[in-house]
Amino acid sequence: VIAVLSGGVGAARLLRALRTATDAREVTAIVNVGDDLVMHGLTICPDLDTITYTLAGLNNEELGWGLAGETWRVMDELTAIGGEAWFRLGDRDLATHLYRSQRIGRGAAKSDVATEVARRLGVVERLLPVSDDELRTVLATPEGELSFQEYFVRRRHDVEVSAVRFVGADRARPAPGVLDAIRCARRIVIAPSNPLISIDPILAVPGVRDAVAARRDDVVAVSPIIGGRALKGPADRLLRELGHEASCVGVARHYLEIAGRIVIDEADAASAPAIERLGVRASVTTTVMGDAANDARLAKDVMA
Ligand code: FO1
C-alpha cells in the first residue's frame, strides 16, 4: 500500500503522477472531509470529488474543480428564482451529489459511496474519506466564524484568519480501512495540499496522527510552498497569519513529528540545509505538476 494524505487539486495531480511510478491498485488516498458541506439538502465532498474526477480523466482543468464540459442550467434557474447560488454546482456534477445524498439518506457511509462512484468512473486507486463522521473546518475571522466554503468560495479567501478549528474532530472515527492503510503502507505520502486546512483536519481524526507519527521514517511530504508562495490557494497567507513561516522550511517544521523527509522544489534548493538541521531529510526536484516529464520525476522521487 502507498497511503496518500490528500486535499484537493494538488493531491489529485500527485495521485495522477504516481501512476507513472507505482501500480495504481496499490494506492490508497486518505482524503480531507473538512471542506464537505450540505447545501440544498445535498452532501457535497469537494476534495473527494476533485480527486475522483481527476483520476477518472473527467476533471475541469480550467476551473480546478468540477467536471469538464460542464453546463450551468440548474444554477441559472436557481438564481432566477432567488435561490442560493454562490456555491456553483454544475449540471453534470449535480448527479454525483444526488447519488451520494440518496445513498447516505438510505444508510450508506460516505466511504461506501466514494468507493462506488470511483469504481463506476473507472478509478482504480482506493479513495477513502478520512472519516464517515461529521468533521467541519471552521475559520475565525473579523466577520465571525465562517464555514470552510464561506471562507474559501464566498469570501474568496480574502479575509484575515486568526484561528482554525475542526468541529466534530474529537468525536470522529477513522473510516474503515484508514488506520490499516497507514499501518501497512510501505510509503506514506503527504500531498502538496494546504497543511493547515487540508492535511491538519485529516490528522485531527483521533488515531490518525499517532498512526502516521509511528511510521515517520516512511513518511514523505511534498511541499505545497515554492519560493515562499502557494501555487494555488491561500496556504502562504494562512501560514503567516497563523504564526508559521511561509516557506518549505515552515512546512517541514509543521510536519516535524510525522514526516522524516520532505520533497522541495528546485527554487528552494538553498533551504535544504536548514531543513536537514531540523532533522528532516530534504530532496530537491521540480514539484510543479502538469508536465509529463516533471510529473514522472516527482513521482519517482516520492517513491525513492
Ligand atoms: N470553488 C469555487 O471557487 N467556486 C465554486 O462555486 C465552487 C463550487 C464547487 C462545487 C463542487 C465542488 O466539488 C467544488 C467546488 N468548488 C468551488 C471548489 C472547492 O470548493 C474548493 O476548491 C475546495 O474545497 C478547496 O480544496
Boltz pocket constraint, residues with backbone or C-beta under 6 A from the ligand:
constraints:
  - pocket:
      binder: B
      contacts: [[A, 7], [A, 8], [A, 9], [A, 35], [A, 44], [A, 45], [A, 46], [A, 47], [A, 49], [A, 50], [A, 64], [A, 65], [A, 66], [A, 86], [A, 87], [A, 88], [A, 89], [A, 93], [A, 149], [A, 152], [A, 153]]
      max_distance: 6.0
